[in-house]
Structures are given as structure tokens and as C-alpha cells.
């Protein structure tokens, strides 16, 4: 290293980060601080890709990425780090390659696994900040609790259709995720992006906000979203903000917590109990029933625009939101097989139908997507 190079930064790094270095809030000292920092990104999907890309580009010394999934073609519209040629590869492997191309000075640590109560503490305690880029409630509660217990800030974001939200939880003196959402919604009450859809640009925006928050925290600059929930309406291009107060009786972050170790989060979120066998059947079993000539009535509970994309021949269409009012159009003695996109809405529909006396109603496991993959590949997959 020459005498003109600041300690810890090479000439190439000075050139790479020159636009940051001229910011008084960053400077050489701030860039050194980023280089010595470690950020963990939980999930490298729609949120995790922009978050991890901007962290790496900014020069965060170590970026950890954890995800158990492989790349699917349906991911690409909101996860542009991947290409069709990556389909079937592990996301963390592809992301590591691309992040190294973005900035070869950054160490990218990969974990091809699901973050759970057996590994969360060990993984998280090795980082300075955690970015929750997940899309399910069990992992959100897990990340929150693990961050509270290890003293790490939890940079949170989520997206739904055209809307997004972000905050920073588990920071000192600030609220945690449980202060805002003490209990999870009932299983099936909130659809994921496979069921509800999402505008591809929205995760990019919210993931970038997460990266900005993480960089502010690592640099010790700006005002983090501690105690504030940032809301974005993509249809109206409007940001709003609501205050989030710390719950003095929070079971995790209060002075006298009732939960001091990680729990079974699938069970906590109502996912631990598998649906009874008589409430569902798989695509192959349904095909056998149809081929045998059994009097099965197919009920499609998707939205009208989805039915325009594809449907099972001969099926009756009643969107889930109209099912309670239109249940009289069905016969209680019929053997009903309810289907949707991937099986979530149909499971909710079956629960509703059973409460109304339709004892023979069952849900098609995996929905029409599973039918297309296992039985009829001519049906478009969306």
C-alpha cells in the first residue's frame, strides 16, 4: 500500500467508492466502517436481491445470504439478478456469483438452508444487522425474536400486490415486530404473492429501502425507521408513515420477557397442524377419479382474470369472496373438489364449505399449478 492510500482502502476501492467518499456523512472513515461491517440478508428473492446487491455495491465487507430455494422462471419478473438459464440452480449459488461480479472485494457467505430455531441464533449473532427479506410469517417472527435475543437490528419489509411497508425492529429502546403484530393472522387469511400477485418493481423499491436503512445503521447516520412504519401505495405513488410504540408487555422485548428462547414458529403461526387427509387430494388422485367417471364437481374459487388464463374443463366458477353468498348454487350431497392457483384459497374455501354442511368438499393440493405440472402440461403455468 502506498503512502497516499488511506489505511484499509486500496486505490481501486477509492475509485470504486468515490461517489460515496465525497459525502461528508460517509468519507474515508465511513467507508472503512462499511468494509469492516457484516450484514445478513434472509431470503434472496424479490426483496433480498436489491438489498444484497446494494449492500455489496456499497462496500459492506461481508454479506451473508440464506435461502433454501432454487430459481424458478416465475421468480424472474421481480428477481432480475436471475435469468432463465439459472432455473433449477440454488438461489444462493447464483446470487453469490452475481454479487462477486458486482463487487469482488466483498465476502459473500452463503447458507443453502431454511433459517429456523435450530440455526438462527448461531447465524445471526455473526452479523451487525439483519435484513428480513422473507415472505412468510413464521420466519418473520423467528427473525424478530432472534434479533431481540442477540441484540441485532432487524430491517423489515414486505410487499403485497401494489403495496409495501418497511420498518426497523429490535433496535435499542424501539419496538419489535411483535409490538406491531402481537399474533399472526389465521392460516390462509393472508395470501402470498403466488396467490395475490405482486407488481415486479415493488419488491425492488422496498428492498432498496431496506438496504438504505441497513447502510444508515452501519454508518451511524440518518434517522432509521425505528418506531415508524413506512407505507408505500404503488397505485397512487404515495408514501405514508405511522408511529409504532414499544409494547411494555411484549413477550419478547419487554423488561420481563415471557419468551426467552426460540420456539416452534410454524406451530405458533398455526401451520404445525396438517390438514386432515379427507380435506384434500392430490392431482394424480383427482385424475383417477375423473377418469373413473365418478361424479366429481370441480369448483374454481379463483378470480375471473385467472380463469381467463386457464381452467379445468367443466369446472364451476365461484370466486372465494362470493362463496358464502353463493353456496346455495352448490349441492351438499355432491363430492366437491375445490381448486385455486396453488391451494391456499381452496383450503380456505373447503373450511367454509364444511362449516356450511358440505361434508364431501376437498381441496386440490397445489392447485391448478400442481395439476399442470403433474397431469396436464398443456395448461399454462402462471
Secondary structure, 3 states (H helix, E strand, C coil): CCCCCCCCCCHHHHHHCHHHHCCCCCHHHHHHHHHCCEEEEECCCHHHHHHHHHHHHHCCCEEEEECCCECCHHHCCCCCCCCHHHCCCEHHHHHHHHHHHHCCCCEEEEECCCCCCCCHHHHHCCCCEEEECCCCHHHHHHHHHHHHHHCCEEEEEEEEECEEEEEEECCCCCCCHHHHCCCCCCCCCCCCHHHHCECHHHHHHHHHHHHHHHHHHHHCCCCCCECEEEEEECCCCEEEEEECCCCCCCCCCCCCCCCCCCCCHHHHCCCCCCCCHHHEECHHHHHHHHHCCCCEEEEECCCHHHHHHCCCCCCEECCHHHHHHHHHHCCCCCEEEEECCCCHHHHHHHHHHHHCCCCCCEEECCHHHHHHHHCCCCCCCC
